[in-house]
Amino acid sequence: MSDNQQDAVENPDTTHFGYREVPRADKEKLVRGVFDSVASRYDLMNDLMSAGIHRLWKRFTLELSAVRSGQTVLDIAGGTGDLAAKFSRLVGPKGQVILADINDSMLKVGRDRLMDKGASGNIQTVQCDAQSLPFPDNSIDCITIAFGLRNVTDKDKALRSMERILKPGGRLLVLEFSKPTNALLENAYDLYSFRILPLMGKLVANDEESYRYLAESIRKHPDQETLLEMMEDAGFVSCDYHNMTGGIVAVHKGIKA
């Protein structure tokens, strides 16, 4: 049983918001507050936090997607639209990209940036909850969720919702911070996450607490093997994952049978 499932059994009315235990009904509002605060500087902070390496992580995710012209791609928690813009070119004018996010502030930034790039012709934006995706069964060729699953209250429910709407043979790709595979790296990563990252958030985004939450949310997210089991429990087959940057980030792949 995953930590996420164990929490639901032991505390059916509460969940984690970072290291805090909060009423399950409150988490969505709290997460929304974080991203309302950071939306305008989200991409800048990503570049600073990862020294630009997040672009390589996303490029590898794109390669694993095997998306082709004419297909339909759903990018959940797509935020400011960087993955959606790249998928837009891959699917071409006969395909469709759906940029989805639960947070209106992030979607607004994403829409504006996609229009600035001239990449909005085959992109639709939808504000929705990953736990109950408003799309027909068997309608999507590929789903990506990059650095968003850890913010979802009920991850198991979200994974089942994703499996439902994928076409048979369609694939899910979850790009997320994970557990470093080396103890020395993990110690250095902890120092960076809890000392440097909040300070960076304070200086650049004028928001220390939101970036402290982001560091805590990473530690509460299931590790590589647990997330793999959760995907299999949701009905995905041929599941595997690839560690990147020493396991600081992992991309999980699952196929709908």
C-alpha positions in Angstrom: 0.0 0.0 0.0 1.4 3.4 -0.9 1.9 6.3 1.6 -0.9 8.1 -0.2 -3.3 5.1 0.2 -2.2 4.6 3.8 -2.9 8.3 4.7 -6.4 7.9 3.2 -7.1 4.8 5.4 -5.7 6.2 8.6 -6.9 9.8 8.1 -9.8 9.8 5.7 -10.6 13.5 6.4 -7.0 14.9 6.2 -4.1 15.0 3.9 -0.6 16.6 3.6 0.1 20.1 2.5 3.8 20.0 2.6 4.6 18.8 6.1 1.4 20.1 7.5 -1.7 17.9 8.0 -4.8 19.7 6.7 -8.4 18.9 6.0 -8.6 17.2 2.6 -11.2 19.7 1.5 -8.7 22.6 2.1 -5.7 21.3 0.1 -6.9 22.5 -3.3 -7.4 26.0 -2.0 -4.0 26.1 -0.3 -2.3 24.8 -3.5 -4.1 27.4 -5.6 -2.8 30.1 -3.3 0.8 28.9 -3.9 0.5 29.0 -7.6 -1.5 32.3 -7.7 1.5 33.7 -5.9 4.3 32.3 -8.1 2.6 32.2 -11.6 4.2 35.4 -13.0 7.7 34.2 -12.1 7.2 30.5 -12.4 9.4 30.0 -15.5 12.1 32.3 -14.3 12.2 30.4 -10.9 12.3 27.0 -12.7 15.3 28.2 -14.7 17.1 29.5 -11.6 16.2 26.5 -9.4 17.4 23.9 -11.9 20.1 25.9 -13.6 18.0 25.3 -16.8 18.2 21.5 -16.5 14.4 21.3 -16.3 14.4 21.9 -20.1 16.5 18.7 -20.6 14.1 16.7 -18.3 11.1 17.9 -20.4 12.9 17.2 -23.7 13.5 13.6 -22.6 9.8 13.4 -21.7 8.9 14.6 -25.2 11.0 11.9 -26.7 9.4 9.2 -24.6 5.9 10.4 -25.6 6.3 9.2 -29.2 3.6 11.7 -30.2 2.9 11.8 -33.9 1.1 14.2 -36.3 -2.7 14.2 -35.9 -2.8 12.9 -32.4 -4.4 14.4 -29.3 -2.3 15.3 -26.3 -3.4 16.3 -22.9 -0.8 18.2 -20.8 -2.2 18.2 -17.2 -0.9 20.9 -14.7 0.6 22.4 -17.9 1.0 25.8 -16.3 2.8 28.2 -18.5 2.6 26.1 -21.6 6.2 25.2 -22.4 5.4 21.5 -23.0 2.2 22.4 -24.8 4.0 24.6 -27.3 6.4 21.8 -28.2 3.6 19.2 -28.5 1.7 21.7 -30.8 4.5 21.4 -33.3 4.6 17.6 -33.1 0.9 17.0 -33.6 0.6 19.6 -36.4 -2.5 21.3 -37.7 -4.6 18.1 -37.8 -3.8 17.3 -34.1 -4.8 18.9 -30.9 -3.1 19.8 -27.6 -5.2 20.4 -24.5 -3.4 22.5 -21.9 -5.1 21.8 -18.6 -4.5 23.2 -15.2 -6.6 23.6 -12.0 -5.1 27.1 -11.5 -6.6 30.0 -13.4 -3.6 32.2 -12.8 -1.2 29.7 -14.4 -3.5 29.1 -17.4 -3.7 32.9 -18.0 0.1 33.1 -18.1 0.2 30.0 -20.4 -2.4 31.4 -22.8 -0.5 34.7 -23.1 2.8 33.0 -23.7 1.4 30.6 -26.3 -0.1 33.5 -28.2 3.2 35.4 -28.1 4.9 32.3 -29.6 2.2 31.9 -32.2 1.6 28.4 -31.0 -2.1 28.7 -30.0 -3.8 27.5 -33.3 -4.2 23.9 -32.3 -4.1 24.3 -28.5 -7.1 24.4 -26.3 -6.9 25.5 -22.6 -9.1 23.9 -20.0 -9.3 24.6 -16.3 -10.0 21.3 -14.6 -9.1 19.0 -11.8 -6.9 16.0 -12.5 -9.0 13.9 -10.2 -12.0 14.2 -12.4 -11.0 15.0 -15.9 -13.9 16.3 -18.1 -13.0 14.3 -21.2 -14.7 11.3 -22.9 -13.4 7.7 -22.3 -10.7 6.5 -24.7 -10.3 10.0 -26.3 -6.6 11.0 -25.7 -3.5 9.6 -27.3 -1.0 10.8 -24.8 -1.1 12.4 -21.3 1.7 14.3 -19.6 1.8 15.8 -16.2 5.1 17.5 -15.3 5.8 18.6 -11.7 2.1 18.5 -10.9 1.1 15.1 -9.5 2.6 15.8 -6.1 0.1 18.7 -5.6 -2.9 16.5 -6.3 -4.9 15.6 -3.2 -5.9 12.1 -4.3 -3.2 10.8 -6.6 -4.8 7.4 -7.0 -8.0 8.9 -8.2 -6.2 11.2 -10.6 -4.3 8.2 -12.1 -7.5 6.3 -12.6 -9.1 9.3 -14.3 -6.1 9.6 -16.7 -6.3 5.8 -17.5 -10.0 6.2 -18.3 -9.6 8.9 -20.9 -6.6 7.4 -22.7 -7.1 5.4 -25.8 -6.0 1.8 -25.7 -2.3 1.8 -26.4 -2.1 5.5 -25.3 0.6 6.5 -22.8 0.9 8.4 -19.6 4.1 10.2 -18.7 4.6 11.6 -15.2 7.6 13.8 -14.8 8.2 14.6 -11.2 10.8 15.2 -8.5 11.6 12.0 -6.8 14.1 10.4 -4.4 17.9 10.7 -5.1 19.7 7.4 -5.5 22.8 8.5 -3.7 23.0 9.4 0.0 25.6 12.1 -0.5 23.5 13.7 -3.3 20.4 13.4 -1.1 22.1 15.3 1.7 23.2 18.1 -0.6 19.8 18.2 -2.2 18.2 18.6 1.3 20.5 21.5 2.1 19.7 23.2 -1.2 15.9 22.6 -0.9 15.4 23.8 2.6 18.1 26.5 2.9 18.7 27.9 -0.6 15.4 27.4 -2.4 13.2 29.4 0.1 15.8 32.2 0.1 15.8 32.2 -3.7 12.0 32.4 -3.6 12.1 35.3 -1.2 14.6 37.3 -3.3 13.2 36.6 -6.8 9.5 35.9 -6.3 9.0 37.7 -3.0 7.5 34.5 -1.6 9.6 32.4 0.7 6.7 30.2 2.1 5.5 29.0 -1.3 8.9 27.7 -2.2 9.3 26.1 1.3 6.0 24.3 0.6 7.3 23.1 -2.8 10.4 21.6 -1.2 8.2 19.9 1.5 5.7 18.6 -1.1 8.6 16.9 -3.0 9.6 15.0 0.2 5.9 13.8 0.7 5.6 12.6 -2.9 5.8 8.8 -3.4 9.2 7.5 -4.4 10.0 5.9 -7.7 8.9 2.3 -6.9 5.8 3.5 -5.0 4.6 5.6 -7.9 5.2 2.7 -10.3 2.9 0.5 -8.1 0.3 3.2 -8.0 0.2 3.4 -11.8 -0.1 -0.4 -12.1 -2.9 -0.3 -9.5 -4.7 2.3 -11.7 -4.6 -0.1 -14.6 -1.6 0.9 -16.6 0.7 -1.8 -18.1 4.3 -1.9 -19.2 5.1 0.6 -16.5 8.7 1.8 -16.0 10.6 4.8 -15.0 13.9 6.6 -15.8 15.9 8.4 -13.2 17.5 11.7 -14.2 20.1 13.8 -12.4 20.7 11.1 -9.8 17.1 10.4 -9.1 16.3 14.0 -8.2 13.8 13.8 -11.0 12.1 10.7 -12.6 9.8 10.2 -15.5 7.3 7.4 -15.2 5.7 5.8 -18.2 2.6 3.7 -18.4 0.5 2.3 -21.2 -3.3 1.8 -21.3 -4.1 -1.8 -22.1 
